[in-house]
Amino acid sequence: MNIYLNIFSLMIYLILGCILVIGNKRRTSVTSDEYFQSLNSLRGLFAIEIVIGHCVRYESSLLTPLGNFMLISVGFFFYVSGFGLARSYHTKPDYMRSFILHRFLHLIYVAVIALLITTAVALLSPIYTGYRDIPTTPALFLSAVRFRTNWYVRELLILYLLFYLIYRFFAKKRLTLLSCSMIVLAIILYTTGYTRCFLASMICFPLGIFSYENYDRIRAFLSTLRGKLISLLILIAGFALSYLNYEVLLNISFQSSEGIKAIFNNVLCLGFTGLLWIFLDNYKPGNSILKFLTRISTEIYFMQFIFIAIAEEMKLAYPVKIIMVVGMDILVSLLWNMTEKRLRHR
């Protein structure tokens, strides 16, 4: 049986690798806009990685690394958000005047729509999950939006708010203020008992802003052999230090161990971002599957949790779980995307 599970796992890696590399075009120069477009083209692939990672995070298999990789994938989305916000701020007139509506409230709107759809799916499913419970009061509704839409959404709303307040009302040292604010936020989250996932990718948001505002300098550095080697060493160091058992090594509490791992997870994200930059500086990703997945990447991320909950209640083996969750996630996400586009068109 193990050989079949291993073959299945290797096929998943092969499929993900093919989606990434098929159709890539070699290039020698890339502007910040082209770089941002390339980042955006990978959103669907990283969303699928997160879904698969959630399906195997408690398994012991060849796919287990995808469960560990999820925090880097979330860091990718923080990075793209930071880069995109900085790009819009510096290129769109009066961008901050519409920021609350177009970014902050829009994210809440998407979370609410996701809540309604996941509740409908749960009601239609013969398998009971907590998503079936209907929030009948405003308090229960807000609680459901909070707890059924994943921690990433809540943290991104806080980062959006910090970005708005600092870039709207301060004229100098904005990125420094934002970074300091995020350090304070990380300390608050850590001291109040939040787990590593809330902390492990935070560096990527200000890193995205820094990358846009210093694009030419970073690109020049990463085009050198020194830049490539430093990025690789940071990645290796972050990886090696992120998964040590500090509870045993240092005889400390679980929460303290989580805090140390979160720091090195951010180092890992930093190294990965550097290597991703080098890759996108030399290759332009592009194929029909990437375009399709990116088109519905937001929906994929929001819709995964109800199908994961159903699969876990059914106690499916992880190969069946992955096929069911990914398949249903893509199907419902596509229907959501198509329906919303038609309603907007009308």
matplotlib code that plots the C-alpha trace (Angstrom):
import matplotlib.pyplot as plt

x = [0.0, 2.8, 4.2, 0.9, 0.8, 4.3, 3.5, 0.4, 2.6, 5.2, 2.4, 1.2, 4.7, 5.0, 1.7, 2.6, 6.1, 4.6, 2.1, 5.0, 7.4, 5.4, 5.1, 7.8, 9.6, 13.2, 13.8, 16.8, 15.0, 11.9, 10.3, 8.5, 5.1, 6.2, 7.5, 4.2, 2.3, 4.5, 3.8, 0.1, 0.3, 1.4, -1.4, -3.5, -0.6, 0.2, -3.5, -3.7, -0.5, -2.2, -5.2, -3.1, -1.0, -4.1, -5.1, -1.8, -0.5, -1.2, -0.1, 3.3, 4.0, 6.0, 3.5, 4.0, 6.5, 3.6, 1.9, 5.1, 5.4, 2.0, 3.4, 5.7, 2.7, 0.9, 4.0, 3.8, 0.3, 1.4, 4.3, 2.1, -0.3, 2.5, 4.0, 0.6, -0.4, 2.9, 2.6, -1.0, 0.0, 2.8, 1.1, -2.6, -3.7, -5.6, -5.3, -5.8, -9.1, -10.7, -8.5, -11.0, -13.7, -11.6, -9.3, -10.5, -14.3, -13.9, -12.0, -14.8, -17.3, -15.5, -15.3, -19.1, -19.9, -17.6, -19.4, -22.8, -21.6, -19.8, -22.9, -25.1, -22.6, -22.7, -26.5, -26.6, -24.0, -25.2, -22.0, -22.5, -19.9, -19.9, -20.3, -23.9, -24.9, -26.7, -25.6, -29.0, -27.9, -25.5, -23.1, -23.2, -22.8, -19.7, -18.3, -18.9, -17.2, -14.3, -13.8, -14.9, -12.6, -9.2, -6.6, -5.0, -7.9, -8.1, -4.4, -4.5, -7.3, -5.0, -2.1, -4.4, -5.4, -1.8, -0.8, -3.7, -3.1, 0.6, 0.6, -2.4, -1.2, 2.6, 4.9, 8.2, 9.7, 6.5, 8.0, 10.0, 6.8, 4.9, 7.7, 7.8, 4.1, 4.2, 6.9, 4.6, 1.7, 3.8, 4.7, 1.1, 0.0, 2.8, 2.2, -1.5, -1.0, -1.4, 0.3, 3.2, 1.0, 0.0, 3.7, 5.6, 5.1, 4.6, 7.9, 6.6, 4.1, 6.6, 9.1, 6.7, 6.4, 10.2, 10.6, 8.5, 10.0, 13.6, 13.0, 16.0, 18.5, 17.2, 17.1, 20.7, 21.8, 20.0, 21.4, 24.9, 26.4, 26.7, 23.0, 22.1, 24.3, 23.1, 19.5, 20.2, 22.1, 19.3, 16.8, 18.9, 19.4, 15.7, 14.8, 17.3, 16.4, 12.6, 12.0, 14.2, 12.5, 13.4, 11.3, 13.7, 16.9, 16.5, 14.0, 11.5, 7.7, 5.7, 4.8, 8.4, 9.4, 6.7, 8.1, 11.6, 10.3, 8.2, 11.4, 13.2, 10.1, 10.3, 14.0, 12.9, 10.3, 13.0, 15.3, 12.4, 11.3, 14.9, 15.0, 11.5, 12.6, 15.7, 13.4, 10.9, 13.8, 14.8, 11.6, 8.1, 5.5, 2.5, 0.2, -3.6, -3.8, -1.9, -4.2, -7.3, -6.2, -5.2, -8.5, -10.2, -7.4, -9.3, -12.3, -10.1, -8.5, -11.8, -13.8, -11.3, -12.2, -15.8, -14.6, -11.6, -14.1, -16.3, -13.4, -12.1, -15.5, -15.5, -12.0, -10.9, -7.4, -5.3, -5.1, -8.9, -9.1, -6.9, -8.8, -12.2, -11.2, -9.3, -11.9, -14.9, -13.0, -12.2, -15.7, -17.5, -14.9, -15.5, -19.3, -18.8, -16.5, -18.7, -21.9, -20.3, -19.0, -22.4, -24.1, -21.5, -22.0, -25.7]
y = [0.0, 2.4, 2.2, 3.4, 6.3, 7.2, 7.2, 9.4, 11.8, 12.0, 12.6, 15.6, 17.1, 16.4, 18.1, 21.2, 21.4, 21.1, 23.9, 26.1, 25.5, 24.6, 27.6, 29.6, 32.1, 33.1, 36.8, 39.1, 42.2, 42.8, 46.0, 46.3, 46.1, 42.9, 41.5, 42.2, 40.6, 37.5, 37.4, 37.6, 34.8, 32.4, 33.2, 30.2, 27.8, 28.9, 28.7, 25.1, 24.4, 25.7, 23.5, 20.4, 21.4, 21.6, 18.1, 16.5, 18.6, 15.8, 13.0, 11.2, 10.9, 12.3, 15.2, 16.3, 19.0, 20.7, 21.1, 22.8, 24.9, 26.5, 29.3, 30.2, 30.2, 32.5, 34.7, 34.8, 36.3, 38.8, 39.8, 40.2, 42.3, 44.6, 45.0, 45.7, 48.2, 50.1, 50.0, 51.4, 54.1, 55.4, 55.2, 55.9, 59.5, 59.9, 56.1, 56.4, 58.1, 55.0, 52.5, 51.6, 50.8, 49.0, 47.1, 46.9, 46.7, 44.6, 41.9, 41.9, 41.6, 38.6, 37.0, 37.4, 36.0, 33.0, 32.5, 32.4, 30.0, 27.7, 27.6, 26.7, 23.9, 22.6, 22.6, 20.6, 18.1, 15.0, 15.1, 17.3, 20.0, 23.1, 25.2, 24.0, 26.1, 29.2, 32.5, 33.9, 37.1, 39.9, 38.8, 35.1, 36.3, 38.4, 35.5, 33.2, 35.6, 35.7, 32.0, 30.5, 32.5, 31.5, 33.6, 34.9, 37.1, 38.6, 39.4, 40.9, 43.2, 44.4, 44.9, 46.8, 49.1, 49.7, 50.5, 52.9, 54.8, 55.2, 56.0, 58.2, 60.4, 60.3, 61.8, 60.4, 57.0, 55.2, 51.8, 52.1, 53.0, 50.2, 47.7, 48.9, 48.6, 45.1, 44.2, 45.5, 43.5, 40.4, 40.9, 41.4, 38.3, 36.2, 37.4, 36.8, 33.1, 33.2, 30.3, 30.4, 30.7, 34.3, 35.3, 33.1, 35.1, 38.7, 40.0, 39.4, 42.3, 45.1, 43.2, 43.5, 47.3, 47.6, 45.5, 47.9, 51.1, 49.8, 47.6, 48.6, 48.3, 44.8, 43.6, 44.7, 43.0, 39.7, 39.6, 39.1, 35.8, 37.3, 38.1, 34.6, 32.9, 35.1, 34.3, 30.6, 30.7, 32.6, 30.0, 27.1, 28.7, 29.5, 26.0, 24.3, 26.5, 26.5, 22.9, 22.2, 21.1, 24.0, 22.7, 19.8, 21.6, 24.6, 23.2, 25.9, 26.1, 25.3, 29.0, 30.1, 27.4, 28.6, 32.2, 31.1, 29.0, 32.0, 34.1, 31.6, 31.0, 34.6, 34.1, 31.2, 33.4, 36.0, 33.5, 32.0, 35.5, 36.2, 33.0, 33.6, 37.0, 35.5, 33.0, 35.6, 37.9, 35.2, 33.4, 34.6, 32.0, 31.4, 28.7, 28.1, 26.2, 29.0, 31.6, 29.6, 28.9, 32.6, 33.7, 31.9, 32.0, 34.1, 31.9, 28.8, 30.0, 30.9, 27.8, 25.1, 24.9, 23.6, 20.7, 20.0, 19.8, 17.4, 15.2, 15.1, 14.0, 11.3, 10.2, 9.9, 8.7, 11.6, 10.8, 10.7, 13.7, 15.7, 14.7, 15.5, 18.7, 20.2, 19.1, 20.5, 23.6, 24.4, 23.6, 25.8, 28.6, 28.7, 28.8, 31.7, 33.6, 33.2, 34.1, 37.3, 38.3, 38.0, 39.9, 42.7, 42.8, 43.2]
z = [0.0, 0.9, -2.7, -4.1, -1.6, -2.5, -6.2, -5.5, -3.6, -6.3, -8.9, -6.8, -6.7, -10.5, -11.2, -9.1, -10.7, -14.2, -13.5, -12.4, -15.2, -18.4, -20.6, -18.9, -21.1, -20.6, -20.1, -19.3, -18.0, -16.0, -14.8, -11.5, -13.2, -15.1, -11.8, -10.1, -12.9, -12.6, -8.8, -9.4, -12.0, -9.2, -6.7, -7.8, -7.5, -4.0, -3.1, -4.2, -2.3, 0.9, 0.3, -0.2, 2.8, 5.0, 3.8, 4.8, 7.7, 10.2, 7.9, 7.8, 4.1, 1.3, 1.1, 4.7, 3.6, 1.8, 5.2, 6.5, 3.4, 4.0, 6.1, 3.3, 0.9, 3.3, 3.4, -0.4, -0.2, 2.4, 0.1, -2.9, -0.9, 0.4, -3.0, -4.6, -2.0, -2.4, -6.2, -6.0, -3.5, -5.6, -9.0, -8.4, -7.6, -4.3, -3.7, 0.0, -0.3, -1.7, 0.3, 3.0, 0.4, -2.2, 0.2, 3.8, 3.2, 0.1, 2.1, 4.7, 1.9, 0.4, 3.9, 4.4, 1.0, 1.8, 5.1, 3.3, 0.6, 3.1, 5.3, 2.2, 1.3, 4.9, 4.9, 1.6, 2.8, 4.6, 6.7, 9.8, 10.4, 12.6, 9.5, 9.3, 12.4, 11.2, 12.9, 13.7, 15.6, 14.7, 17.4, 16.2, 12.6, 13.4, 15.4, 12.5, 10.0, 12.4, 13.1, 9.8, 7.5, 8.8, 10.8, 7.6, 6.8, 10.2, 10.2, 6.7, 7.9, 10.7, 8.3, 5.9, 8.7, 9.8, 6.2, 5.8, 9.1, 8.5, 4.7, 5.1, 8.0, 8.0, 5.5, 6.4, 7.6, 6.8, 6.3, 9.5, 11.4, 9.8, 10.6, 14.2, 14.5, 13.2, 15.8, 18.5, 17.0, 17.0, 20.6, 21.6, 19.7, 21.2, 24.8, 24.5, 23.5, 19.7, 17.9, 15.4, 12.3, 13.2, 13.5, 11.1, 7.9, 9.1, 7.7, 4.1, 4.2, 4.9, 2.7, -0.2, 0.4, 0.7, -2.5, -4.6, -3.1, -3.6, -6.7, -8.8, -5.8, -4.8, -8.4, -8.9, -5.8, -6.5, -10.0, -8.6, -7.5, -4.0, -3.8, -5.0, -2.5, 0.4, -0.5, -0.6, 2.7, 4.4, 3.1, 4.4, 7.8, 8.1, 7.2, 9.5, 12.5, 12.0, 12.8, 15.7, 18.9, 21.2, 24.0, 24.4, 23.3, 25.6, 28.1, 27.6, 27.3, 24.1, 23.7, 24.0, 21.4, 19.1, 19.4, 18.4, 15.5, 14.3, 14.1, 12.0, 9.9, 9.0, 8.1, 5.9, 4.2, 3.6, 1.9, -0.2, -1.3, -2.5, -4.5, -5.9, -7.1, -8.8, -10.5, -11.7, -12.8, -15.3, -16.2, -17.0, -15.8, -18.0, -19.0, -19.1, -15.8, -14.0, -15.4, -14.5, -10.9, -10.4, -11.7, -8.8, -6.3, -3.7, -3.9, -3.6, -0.4, 1.2, 0.2, 1.2, 4.9, 4.6, 2.3, 4.6, 7.5, 5.6, 4.5, 8.1, 9.4, 6.8, 7.9, 4.3, 3.5, 2.4, -1.3, -1.5, 0.8, -1.5, -4.7, -3.0, -1.4, -4.3, -6.8, -4.9, -3.9, -7.5, -8.7, -6.1, -6.4, -10.2, -9.7, -7.2, -9.5, -12.6, -10.6, -9.2, -12.6, -14.1, -11.3, -11.7, -15.4, -15.0]

ax = plt.figure().add_subplot(projection="3d")
ax.plot(x, y, z, "-o")
ax.set_aspect("equal")
plt.show()
